[in-house]
Amino acid sequence: DGHCFFRSSVVFVASWYTVIFIFGMCALLSQQLVFVSFNLTGDEFRRSSRKKPFWEVLWSHRYNRGFIRNWIEFLFPPSVRSIAEEVV
């Protein structure tokens, strides 16, 4: 039956698109987890990665305070006032 074949092919293609989308989102989530773990932003990574290899950028980043402190700062950010005082 042609209708059943058409429906099966649509489901098959939609399933593949879903799998590709899920893998892409998992890759982006993994990247963000690594960046938070090393206290690095995407912009900082893109600027420095032209000059250095990936692992050197992560380990030599000047704002890296260690895995646990980086996550504590991410989950419990300091107040805006204390950040403003640091900048001045």
Salt bridges, closest charged atoms under 4 A:
ASP43 OD2 - ARG47 NH2 2.67
GLU44 OE1 - HIS61 NE2 3.36
GLU73 OE2 - ARG65 NH1 3.40
GLU85 OE2 - ARG81 NE 3.47
